[in-house]
Amino acid sequence: PLLRSAKGFARVINVSSTAHLGATKELMEGDLMAPERYTQWGAYCQSKLANVLFSKELDRRFKAAGVQATAVSCHPGGVDTDLARYTITAKDDPALAKKLVDEAPPFKVAKDFLTRNVQLGANTQIYLAAGIDGDGSLSKSGGEYFDNMRPGYLNPVANDVELAKSIWDKSEKLTGVKFAL
């Protein structure tokens, strides 16, 4: 309802990741919650592709309903947050992950080289919220995926319209929330 009453164009920005490139169509089909298909990395890639598919489907639905809004997704870059604690320690222990990284020079060098601080990690989201991709207009770039403030490399599966609709429907069933525009 709020999007319909927005003055001018509105924009929904979903944060995804280049990890979406690691998901396959097969991973996105069937029972999304099947325990025998679960791996930590697979689930992360799957969730990030779902973010991209959601943005594309939401943008299509905005257009079909005549809502003056766009939906986009983006990769914030490798940001120095506690997220890596799961890949380093395989448990929810940010202090242990920080200690392991700080005490192992190869990890520290890799972290310093491959990540950016949180403020820089917000650049693409701010760029999109300001509409800079469309010269100040939020009406441009609907459904696109961005990385480092420009269109990013997209998993070809993300362009599967039927898969996006299917994921939307499964999401509504799993959450018990029907989202009508």
Secondary structure as the mmCIF struct_conf table of DSSP 4:
data_model
#
loop_
_struct_conf.conf_type_id
_struct_conf.id
_struct_conf.beg_label_comp_id
_struct_conf.beg_label_asym_id
_struct_conf.beg_label_seq_id
_struct_conf.end_label_comp_id
_struct_conf.end_label_asym_id
_struct_conf.end_label_seq_id
HELX_RH_AL_P HELX_RH_AL_P1 LEU A 2 SER A 5
BEND BEND1 LYS A 7 GLY A 8
STRN STRN1 ALA A 10 VAL A 15
HELX_RH_3T_P HELX_RH_3T_P1 THR A 18 GLY A 22
HELX_RH_AL_P HELX_RH_AL_P2 LYS A 25 MET A 28
BEND BEND2 GLU A 29 GLY A 30
TURN_TY1_P TURN_TY1_P1 LEU A 32 MET A 33
HELX_RH_3T_P HELX_RH_3T_P2 PRO A 35 ARG A 37
HELX_RH_AL_P HELX_RH_AL_P3 GLN A 40 ALA A 65
TURN_TY1_P TURN_TY1_P2 GLY A 66 GLY A 66
BEND BEND3 GLN A 68 GLN A 68
STRN STRN2 ALA A 69 HIS A 75
BEND BEND4 GLY A 78 GLY A 78
STRN STRN3 VAL A 79 VAL A 79
BEND BEND5 THR A 81 THR A 81
HELX_RH_3T_P HELX_RH_3T_P3 ASP A 82 ALA A 84
HELX_RH_AL_P HELX_RH_AL_P4 ARG A 85 THR A 89
BEND BEND6 ALA A 90 ASP A 92
HELX_RH_AL_P HELX_RH_AL_P5 PRO A 94 GLU A 103
HELX_RH_AL_P HELX_RH_AL_P6 PRO A 105 LEU A 114
STRN STRN4 ARG A 116 ARG A 116
HELX_RH_AL_P HELX_RH_AL_P7 VAL A 118 GLY A 121
TURN_TY1_P TURN_TY1_P3 ALA A 122 ALA A 122
HELX_RH_AL_P HELX_RH_AL_P8 ASN A 123 ALA A 129
TURN_TY1_P TURN_TY1_P4 ALA A 130 GLY A 131
HELX_RH_3T_P HELX_RH_3T_P4 ILE A 132 GLY A 134
TURN_TY1_P TURN_TY1_P5 ASP A 135 GLY A 136
TURN_TY1_P TURN_TY1_P6 LEU A 138 SER A 139
BEND BEND7 LYS A 140 SER A 141
TURN_TY1_P TURN_TY1_P7 GLY A 142 GLY A 143
STRN STRN5 TYR A 145 ASP A 147
TURN_TY1_P TURN_TY1_P8 ASN A 148 MET A 149
STRN STRN6 ARG A 150 PRO A 151
HELX_LH_PP_P HELX_LH_PP_P1 GLY A 152 TYR A 153
HELX_RH_3T_P HELX_RH_3T_P5 PRO A 156 ASN A 159
HELX_RH_AL_P HELX_RH_AL_P9 VAL A 161 THR A 175
TURN_TY1_P TURN_TY1_P9 GLY A 176 GLY A 176
#
